[in-house]
Amino acid sequence: MGKSKKDHIHTCATAFFALCTMVFAIVALSQPWYEDLSYNSATQLTLVNVTYSFQNVVTSVGSLGGPVVKTDSWDSLAENNPQVRKVYQTSQTFTLITLITSAVVAALAILIGCFKCAKGLRKFLKMAVRGIALAAFIVAVVSWATFFMVTSATKQDAEARTDGKVLCTTGACVAFRDTTTNSVLGITSTHMWGPIIGFWLMIAASGTALIAFAEIIRDWRS
């Protein structure tokens, strides 16, 4: 296989995986990142289900007549949850940067692969793609890595609301992800919490961003 054909394959692969990264980031921006769920294991009736996205917090309370859903914006919750809000804002910012940088990588890779450019310009564009692809990978990792801070942030906010008294014994203030059970009169209630779709999408995005970077590096080495 000729060098030019190998270059074209690696460039196309870079564009493809960068587009995958961009799609993951777009969806992650609109999906919930965290869930706090309590349910009765005897009847499987959901008691309380709270999901947290970048835009709002949705609380669904189970009842015989169907769930009662309440949606709160972060603006209305910021006063009592300032540290938690900062964590979500940080992850949101890096997710948005991931979207932008991966879109730029895809656009430049398509430009290099589909259009003839002067040798000097082509070399410059490839260098730019490598740098931006690396940046896209790094910010994608930071977007979900910083989200682990939600545990300490939840604890700080809980203590601030109770004048430093540690009253929070279950949930995100105790562990990032866990499940606890409590039995009363033979009926077991389960409390589970942890990251959901938005968080996992950004882990997937960091994977595709890494592959995009690896492909453009292979292009350089081939």
C-alpha positions as CSV (number, residue, x, y, z in Angstrom):
1,M,0.0,0.0,0.0
2,G,1.4,3.4,-1.0
3,K,2.3,6.1,1.5
4,S,-0.4,8.5,0.2
5,K,-3.1,5.8,0.5
6,K,-2.0,5.0,4.1
7,D,-2.1,8.7,4.9
8,H,-5.6,9.0,3.5
9,I,-6.8,6.0,5.6
10,H,-5.4,7.4,8.8
11,T,-6.8,10.9,8.1
12,C,-10.2,9.5,7.4
13,A,-10.0,7.4,10.6
14,T,-9.1,10.6,12.5
15,A,-12.1,12.4,11.1
16,F,-14.5,9.5,11.9
17,F,-13.4,9.1,15.5
18,A,-13.4,12.8,16.1
19,L,-17.0,13.0,14.8
20,C,-17.8,10.1,17.3
21,T,-16.3,12.2,20.1
22,M,-18.3,15.2,19.0
23,V,-21.6,13.2,19.0
24,F,-20.8,11.7,22.4
25,A,-20.2,15.2,23.8
26,I,-23.4,16.6,22.3
27,V,-25.5,13.9,23.8
28,A,-23.7,14.1,27.2
29,L,-24.5,17.8,27.4
30,S,-28.2,17.0,27.3
31,Q,-28.4,13.8,29.4
32,P,-28.4,13.3,33.2
33,W,-25.0,12.6,34.8
34,Y,-26.0,11.3,38.2
35,E,-28.9,9.5,39.8
36,D,-30.1,8.9,43.3
37,L,-32.7,6.2,43.5
38,S,-34.7,4.7,46.5
39,Y,-37.2,1.9,46.0
40,N,-39.0,-0.8,47.9
41,S,-37.6,-4.2,47.0
42,A,-40.7,-6.0,48.1
43,T,-43.1,-4.2,45.6
44,Q,-40.4,-2.8,43.3
45,L,-42.1,0.6,43.7
46,T,-39.8,3.5,43.2
47,L,-40.0,5.8,46.2
48,V,-37.8,8.7,45.1
49,N,-35.7,9.0,41.9
50,V,-33.6,12.1,41.5
51,T,-31.5,12.7,38.3
52,Y,-29.0,15.4,37.8
53,S,-28.1,17.0,34.5
54,F,-26.3,20.2,33.6
55,Q,-29.6,22.0,33.1
56,N,-31.7,20.8,36.0
57,V,-32.6,18.3,38.7
58,V,-35.6,16.1,38.2
59,T,-37.2,14.5,41.2
60,S,-39.8,11.7,40.7
61,V,-41.7,10.6,43.7
62,G,-43.6,7.3,43.4
63,S,-47.3,7.0,44.4
64,L,-50.2,4.7,43.7
65,G,-51.6,7.2,41.2
66,G,-48.3,7.3,39.3
67,P,-45.1,9.3,39.8
68,V,-45.2,12.9,40.8
69,V,-42.4,14.7,38.9
70,K,-40.8,17.9,39.9
71,T,-38.1,19.7,37.9
72,D,-35.8,22.3,39.5
73,S,-33.3,24.5,37.7
74,W,-29.8,24.7,39.1
75,D,-30.3,28.4,39.6
76,S,-33.0,27.7,42.2
77,L,-30.8,25.1,44.0
78,A,-27.5,27.0,43.8
79,E,-27.9,28.7,47.2
80,N,-28.0,25.4,49.1
81,N,-25.7,23.4,46.8
82,P,-23.0,25.9,45.7
83,Q,-20.1,23.3,45.7
84,V,-22.1,20.7,43.8
85,R,-23.1,23.2,41.2
86,K,-19.5,24.2,40.6
87,V,-18.6,20.5,39.9
88,Y,-21.4,20.3,37.3
89,Q,-20.4,23.6,35.8
90,T,-16.8,22.4,35.5
91,S,-17.7,19.1,33.8
92,Q,-20.1,21.0,31.5
93,T,-17.4,23.4,30.5
94,F,-14.9,20.7,29.6
95,T,-17.6,18.7,27.8
96,L,-18.4,21.7,25.7
97,I,-14.6,22.2,25.0
98,T,-14.4,18.6,24.0
99,L,-17.3,19.1,21.5
100,I,-15.6,22.2,20.0
101,T,-12.1,20.7,19.7
102,S,-13.3,17.4,18.3
103,A,-15.4,19.3,15.7
104,V,-12.3,21.2,14.7
105,V,-10.2,18.0,14.4
106,A,-12.9,16.4,12.2
107,A,-13.2,19.5,10.0
108,L,-9.4,19.8,9.5
109,A,-9.0,16.0,8.9
110,I,-11.8,16.1,6.2
111,L,-10.1,19.2,4.7
112,I,-6.8,17.4,4.5
113,G,-8.3,14.2,3.2
114,C,-10.6,15.6,0.6
115,F,-8.9,18.6,-0.8
116,K,-5.5,19.1,-2.3
117,C,-3.3,21.6,-0.4
118,A,0.2,23.0,-0.9
119,K,2.8,20.8,0.8
120,G,3.6,23.5,3.3
121,L,0.0,24.1,4.2
122,R,-0.8,20.4,4.4
123,K,2.1,19.9,6.8
124,F,0.9,22.8,9.0
125,L,-2.7,21.5,9.0
126,K,-1.5,18.1,10.1
127,M,0.5,19.6,13.0
128,A,-2.5,21.6,14.0
129,V,-4.7,18.4,13.9
130,R,-2.3,16.5,16.1
131,G,-2.2,19.3,18.7
132,I,-6.0,19.9,18.8
133,A,-6.6,16.1,18.8
134,L,-4.4,15.8,21.9
135,A,-6.2,18.7,23.5
136,A,-9.6,17.0,22.8
137,F,-8.5,13.8,24.5
138,I,-7.2,15.7,27.5
139,V,-10.3,17.8,28.0
140,A,-12.6,14.8,27.5
141,V,-10.8,13.0,30.3
142,V,-10.9,16.1,32.6
143,S,-14.7,16.4,31.9
144,W,-15.4,13.1,33.7
145,A,-12.4,13.0,36.0
146,T,-13.4,16.2,37.7
147,F,-16.9,14.9,38.2
148,F,-15.6,12.5,40.9
149,M,-15.4,15.7,43.1
150,V,-19.2,15.6,43.4
151,T,-18.7,13.4,46.5
152,S,-16.6,15.9,48.5
153,A,-18.8,18.8,47.1
154,T,-22.0,17.1,48.4
155,K,-20.4,16.6,51.8
156,Q,-19.3,20.2,52.0
157,D,-22.7,21.5,51.1
158,A,-24.4,19.2,53.6
159,E,-22.1,20.3,56.4
160,A,-22.6,24.0,55.5
161,R,-26.4,23.6,55.8
162,T,-26.0,22.0,59.3
163,D,-23.3,24.2,60.7
164,G,-20.6,21.6,60.3
165,K,-22.5,18.7,61.8
166,V,-22.2,15.5,59.8
167,L,-25.8,14.4,59.3
168,C,-25.4,12.9,55.9
169,T,-24.8,9.1,56.3
170,T,-25.8,7.8,52.8
171,G,-25.8,9.0,49.2
172,A,-23.3,11.0,47.2
173,C,-21.8,12.6,50.4
174,V,-20.5,9.2,51.5
175,A,-19.4,7.6,48.2
176,F,-19.4,8.3,44.5
177,R,-21.3,5.2,43.7
178,D,-22.9,2.6,46.1
179,T,-26.0,0.8,47.2
180,T,-27.4,0.5,50.7
181,T,-30.3,-1.5,52.1
182,N,-32.4,-1.1,55.2
183,S,-34.9,-3.7,56.5
184,V,-37.9,-2.7,58.7
185,L,-40.6,-5.3,59.6
186,G,-39.4,-7.6,56.9
187,I,-39.6,-4.9,54.2
188,T,-36.4,-4.0,52.5
189,S,-35.8,-0.5,51.2
190,T,-32.9,0.0,48.8
191,H,-31.0,3.2,48.2
192,M,-28.6,3.4,45.2
193,W,-26.8,6.2,43.6
194,G,-24.0,6.9,41.1
195,P,-23.2,8.2,37.6
196,I,-25.4,7.5,34.6
197,I,-25.5,8.1,30.9
198,G,-23.8,11.5,30.6
199,F,-20.8,10.5,32.6
200,W,-20.3,7.2,30.7
201,L,-20.7,8.9,27.4
202,M,-17.8,11.2,28.2
203,I,-15.6,8.2,29.1
204,A,-16.5,6.8,25.7
205,A,-15.7,10.2,24.2
206,S,-12.2,10.1,25.8
207,G,-11.7,6.7,24.2
208,T,-12.7,7.8,20.7
209,A,-10.6,11.0,21.1
210,L,-7.6,9.0,22.0
211,I,-8.1,6.8,18.9
212,A,-8.4,9.9,16.7
213,F,-5.1,11.2,18.1
214,A,-3.5,7.8,17.7
215,E,-4.6,7.7,14.0
216,I,-3.2,11.1,13.2
217,I,0.1,10.2,14.9
218,R,0.2,7.0,12.8
219,D,-0.3,9.2,9.8
220,W,2.7,11.2,10.8
221,R,4.9,8.1,11.4
222,S,3.8,6.3,8.2
